[in-house]
Amino acid sequence: MGARVTPLRAPVTAGWTVPDHRSYRGLGSGGFHRLHYCDWGERDNPRVVVCVHGARGNGRDFDALARSLSAQFRVICPDLAGRGECEWLGTARPLEFPQLVADLSVLLSCLEVEEVDWIGSSLGGILGQHLAAQRGTPIRRLMLCGDQAPVSPGEIDAVRRFLLEEAGIPRREACARA
C-alpha cells in the first residue's frame, strides 16, 4: 500500500493552468515533517518530470517550465524541507544531504510511477545525480541546470526538445554497459 498523499487545496482556474498542491511526510531526527510539492498536468500521465530547486529556491521556481510542459507531461515540483510550503525539521541541526535524499526518495515512492525524468538546478541537480546512481532508481534521464530554473522561452523550448527527443540520448542501461 502506497503512502498517503494529502491535497492541500484545490486549484482555482480562470483559463490558466495551475498545479494541485500536495503533501507527504518525511522522517528526520526531529520526528516526522510535512513536505509539499506542486503537481502539474494529468495524474495518470505515465510521462513524469520531477523538477528540483537549488538551496535557496523552492518548487515554484519551476512554474513557467511546469506550466509549459503540463500539456504533455505530469510535472512534479517539490519544495525541499524548510523551503516553500514545507515544514522545518524540528531540530536545531542544519539540513543535511542524507535527509534531502531520504525525503525525495519518499516522494518518488508516493508518485507510484515506474520512471521519471529529473530536472535539477544546483542542489536539485546534485540530489538527482545521487538518486540516479542508486540501484533500482526510477530516474530515467537527468538534466542539470546551473543555479536557476529554466524560465526564458528559449530555455523552456530546449527542455521540451530534450524531453521529447528519444533518439541520440543514451539511456542509463546503455551507459552501464559501456
Secondary structure, 3 states (H helix, E strand, C coil): CCCCCEEEECCCCCCCCCCEEEEEEEEECCEEEEEEEEEECCCCCCCEEEEECCCCCCHHHHHHHHHHHCCCCEEEEECCCCCCCCCCCCCCCCCCHHHHHHHHHHHHHHCCCCCEEEEEECHHHHHHHHHHCCCCCCEEEEEEECCCCCCCHHHHHHHHHHHHCCCCCCCHHHHHHC
